Amino acid sequence: MEQAAVSDATTASNRNEAGDPFPKPRDAENMFSDSMENPPFSKFVSQAPARLSHPMVAAEFSSLHIHDLKMPLTPETELDLLFNPLLIPQAVREALPRELHIRPQASSDHLRSHLTVLSVLSPTPTVAPGEYERQFHAQRACPDTYYTLVILNRETDQIVATGTLFVERKFLRGLGLVGHIEDVAVSTSQQGKKLGFRITQALVGISEGRGCYKTIGNCSTDNIPFYEKCGFRLKDHEMAKYTKDTPQMQKL
Ligand SMILES: CC(C)(COP(=O)(O)OP(=O)(O)OC[C@H]1O[C@@H](n2cnc3c(N)ncnc32)[C@H](O)[C@@H]1OP(=O)(O)O)[C@@H](O)C(=O)NCCC(=O)NCCS
């Protein structure tokens, strides 16, 4: 059932009339200024001027961290998404706790702690919002290649888990496709709740729905049992050669 749903979604058109990826994106040129003028939390602030004007409330408000604010999930129709959300297996959506939501990465996800979540995996320095959005659009310009998923807390609109599928086009195996699982990360406080499993399950579902003949990924020895729980088995060895200038890092 799940496989059929993914395949159906794959064959459906995932482009709008302008030939851009589904759903209809907002003007990419305007995304940066638009998202910075109207970040998700601006709705909360603009709806509460009377409450905030009281000195005691204002003092309490100013002592809050921005992540403490209850920000309802931004609807997907208001976001510029990396790929068609219908590609996400329905079984994964249904298996998530009600307070969580899974969707494709959005161009404004730098506002939702995407880089902070990735930093549990590897050094992830902050980048300017415009740089984040440029990288997003560079990836989306390679159609049917990058699939980054995020799981968000519906109340805070912040990302708690992420992972990427990269689809490689080969000449062998009759122009075969290989799915690469990359950058699976779950925020430290949310680990052990099956979110890494759900992200990986969804990425494999997309990979198989795309017709990849195999899905592979690199991991540390410590994470081998996790990938085995996700249905992977150990195969061959990973080789890596970092360039001379890359600082020695403990992580990937
Ligand atoms: C590795 C990581 C993605 C796992 O995500 P998670 O949400 O914490 O793990 P899950 O709850 O989905 O685990 C699924 C199963 O794998 C097991 N598991 C997870 N990590 C494990 C580990 N390191 N060793 C042994 N078993 C592990 C869980 O116990 C669970 O088993 P169960 O089904 O019997 O209950 C997450 O811990 C993480 O982000 N770590 C830091 C970044 C990282 O190393 N990423 C991996 C990149 S290759």
The ligand as a Gaussian input file, in Angstrom:
#p B3LYP/6-31G(d) Opt

LIG

0 1
 C       21.423000       8.377000      15.210000
 C       20.098000       9.120000      15.326000
 C       19.741000       9.709000      13.966000
 C       19.012000       8.114000      15.738000
 O       17.781000       8.782000      15.833000
 P       16.821000       8.531000      17.087000
 O       15.547000       9.212000      16.840000
 O       17.564000       8.911000      18.320000
 O       16.668000       6.950000      17.065000
 P       15.314000       6.111000      17.005000
 O       14.557000       6.362000      18.268000
 O       14.602000       6.362000      15.748000
 O       15.912000       4.633000      17.025000
 C       15.348000       3.560000      16.258000
 C       15.897000       2.258000      16.830000
 O       17.320000       2.261000      16.721000
 C       17.915000       2.108000      18.011000
 N       19.106000       2.961000      18.077000
 C       19.202000       4.271000      17.763000
 N       20.464000       4.696000      17.916000
 C       21.172000       3.635000      18.342000
 C       22.536000       3.422000      18.682000
 N       23.437000       4.402000      18.584000
 N       22.902000       2.179000      19.110000
 C       22.012000       1.181000      19.200000
 N       20.711000       1.314000      18.865000
 C       20.297000       2.514000      18.452000
 C       16.856000       2.569000      18.994000
 O       17.042000       1.978000      20.258000
 C       15.587000       2.091000      18.321000
 O       15.441000       0.710000      18.550000
 P       13.971000       0.069000      18.858000
 O       13.225000       0.154000      17.558000
 O       14.281000      -1.341000      19.247000
 O       13.354000       0.870000      19.925000
 C       20.128000      10.240000      16.388000
 O       20.456000       9.671000      17.635000
 C       21.104000      11.352000      16.069000
 O       20.717000      12.347000      15.479000
 N       22.366000      11.222000      16.476000
 C       23.373000      12.253000      16.231000
 C       23.657000      12.454000      14.751000
 C       24.022000      11.168000      14.050000
 O       24.898000      10.427000      14.494000
 N       23.346000      10.898000      12.932000
 C       23.537000       9.708000      12.148000
 C       24.190000      10.076000      10.878000
 S       24.818000       8.661000      10.057000

